[in-house]
């Protein structure tokens, strides 16, 4: 049936000089598209049940710091938590948990258990400022702290020292910070 359809199209194209040159290219395109064996991955909102992070990566495996074991989340969908934020910058140039060189001028953060990498919205509850940061590192490992912000992110949020914040998971992040 498909072959008869293609033959009828070729016959029609033989009589239509405008399409003669494009017929071969059009046919090849249709054959390639028709031969696809897998359907494309749907948009992220439709694949919420699928793993969206490299859960096998070392930075998403359980780890120990100061004798305490941390278990990174398999999924952070719906994560929203309030707590204390601090900032870090003295570690400039050191490697993050993901292996990138830490740059305190990037809008990044560290979290103990969110799957890496991801984007979160951080809201300073003391002044109402909020922004989106990329979480690409582990920490903070001080009791009672929820998130460590890079120096640049802390400045943008008006955090000097520590602040009360709300952290809301937004999405997986594929960026290079």
C-alpha positions as CSV (number, residue, x, y, z in Angstrom):
1,X,0.0,0.0,0.0
2,X,2.8,2.4,0.9
3,X,4.7,1.4,-2.3
4,X,1.6,2.2,-4.4
5,X,1.3,5.5,-2.7
6,X,4.9,6.4,-3.4
7,X,4.6,5.3,-7.1
8,X,1.5,7.4,-7.5
9,X,3.4,10.4,-6.1
10,X,6.3,9.8,-8.5
11,X,3.9,9.6,-11.5
12,X,2.3,12.9,-10.4
13,X,5.8,14.5,-9.9
14,X,6.9,13.4,-13.4
15,X,4.3,15.7,-14.9
16,X,4.9,18.5,-12.5
17,X,8.2,20.1,-13.4
18,X,8.4,22.4,-10.4
19,X,8.7,19.4,-8.0
20,X,10.9,17.2,-10.1
21,X,14.1,18.3,-8.5
22,X,12.7,18.0,-4.9
23,X,11.1,14.6,-5.4
24,X,14.1,12.5,-4.5
25,X,15.0,14.6,-1.5
26,X,11.4,14.5,-0.3
27,X,11.1,10.7,-0.7
28,X,14.4,10.2,1.2
29,X,13.2,12.3,4.0
30,X,9.9,10.4,4.2
31,X,11.7,7.1,4.2
32,X,14.1,8.1,6.9
33,X,11.3,9.5,9.1
34,X,9.1,6.4,8.5
35,X,12.0,4.1,9.5
36,X,12.4,5.6,13.0
37,X,12.3,2.8,15.5
38,X,11.9,4.8,18.7
39,X,9.5,7.6,19.4
40,X,11.1,10.8,20.7
41,X,11.3,11.5,24.5
42,X,8.3,13.6,25.5
43,X,8.8,17.0,27.1
44,X,10.0,16.9,30.7
45,X,6.6,17.7,32.2
46,X,5.3,14.4,30.7
47,X,8.2,12.3,31.9
48,X,8.1,13.3,35.5
49,X,8.2,9.6,36.5
50,X,11.4,8.9,34.6
51,X,14.7,9.4,36.3
52,X,16.0,12.8,35.3
53,X,19.5,12.7,36.9
54,X,22.5,10.5,36.4
55,X,21.7,8.5,39.6
56,X,24.7,6.2,39.0
57,X,27.2,9.1,39.1
58,X,29.4,9.2,42.2
59,X,28.0,12.6,43.3
60,X,24.4,11.1,43.5
61,X,25.5,8.1,45.6
62,X,25.3,7.8,49.4
63,X,28.4,9.4,50.9
64,X,29.9,10.1,54.4
65,X,31.2,13.4,55.9
66,X,32.4,13.6,59.5
67,X,31.0,10.1,60.3
68,X,27.5,10.9,59.0
69,X,26.0,9.2,55.9
70,X,24.0,11.3,53.5
71,X,21.6,9.7,50.9
72,X,21.0,11.9,47.8
73,X,17.3,12.0,46.7
74,X,16.3,9.8,43.8
75,X,13.8,12.5,42.8
76,X,13.3,16.0,44.0
77,X,9.9,16.7,42.4
78,X,7.8,18.8,44.8
79,X,10.8,19.6,47.1
80,X,10.3,22.8,49.1
81,X,12.0,23.4,52.4
82,X,12.8,26.3,54.7
83,X,16.0,26.6,56.6
84,X,19.2,28.5,57.1
85,X,21.4,29.5,54.2
86,X,25.1,30.4,54.4
87,X,27.6,31.2,51.7
88,X,31.0,30.1,50.7
89,X,33.7,31.5,48.6
90,X,37.1,30.7,50.1
91,X,37.0,27.4,48.3
92,X,37.5,29.2,44.9
93,X,39.2,26.9,42.4
94,X,38.6,23.7,44.4
95,X,36.6,21.0,42.7
96,X,32.9,20.7,43.4
97,X,31.2,17.3,44.0
98,X,30.6,17.2,40.2
99,X,34.2,17.8,39.4
100,X,33.9,21.4,38.2
101,X,36.2,24.1,39.5
102,X,34.2,26.2,42.0
103,X,33.9,29.8,41.0
104,X,32.3,32.1,43.7
105,X,31.2,34.5,41.0
106,X,28.8,31.9,39.5
107,X,25.2,31.6,40.7
108,X,25.6,28.2,42.3
109,X,24.9,26.4,45.5
110,X,25.7,23.3,47.5
111,X,23.0,21.0,49.1
112,X,23.5,17.8,51.0
113,X,20.9,15.6,49.3
114,X,19.3,17.2,46.2
115,X,20.1,15.2,43.0
116,X,22.9,16.9,41.1
117,X,22.9,18.9,39.0
118,X,19.6,20.8,39.4
119,X,18.1,24.2,39.6
120,X,16.4,25.6,42.6
121,X,14.7,28.8,43.5
122,X,16.1,30.3,46.7
123,X,14.0,33.0,48.5
124,X,15.5,35.0,51.3
125,X,12.6,35.1,53.8
126,X,14.2,38.0,55.6
127,X,14.0,40.5,52.6
128,X,11.9,38.7,50.0
129,X,14.6,38.5,47.3
130,X,14.7,35.4,45.2
131,X,16.7,33.9,42.4
132,X,17.4,30.7,40.6
133,X,20.8,28.9,41.2
134,X,22.4,25.8,39.9
135,X,23.1,23.2,42.6
136,X,26.4,21.4,41.6
137,X,28.1,20.7,45.0
138,X,27.5,19.0,48.3
139,X,27.2,20.8,51.6
140,X,26.8,22.6,53.9
141,X,28.1,20.3,56.6
142,X,27.4,22.6,59.5
143,X,24.5,21.6,61.8
144,X,21.2,23.3,61.0
145,X,22.2,24.6,57.6
146,X,20.1,23.8,54.5
147,X,22.1,25.3,51.6
148,X,25.4,27.0,50.9
149,X,25.3,29.8,48.3
150,X,28.2,31.0,46.2
151,X,29.4,34.5,47.1
152,X,27.7,36.0,44.0
153,X,24.3,34.3,44.8
154,X,24.5,35.4,48.4
155,X,25.2,39.0,47.4
156,X,22.3,39.0,45.0
157,X,20.0,37.6,47.7
158,X,21.3,40.0,50.3
159,X,22.8,37.3,52.5
160,X,25.7,38.4,54.6
161,X,26.5,35.5,56.9
162,X,23.4,33.5,57.3
163,X,19.7,34.0,56.4
164,X,16.3,32.3,56.6
165,X,15.5,30.9,53.1
166,X,13.1,28.8,51.3
167,X,14.5,26.4,48.7
168,X,12.3,25.1,45.9
169,X,13.4,22.4,43.4
170,X,12.7,23.5,39.8
171,X,14.3,21.1,37.4
172,X,17.3,19.1,36.3
173,X,20.1,21.2,35.1
174,X,22.4,20.4,32.2
175,X,24.5,23.5,32.4
176,X,28.2,23.7,32.8
177,X,28.7,25.3,36.1
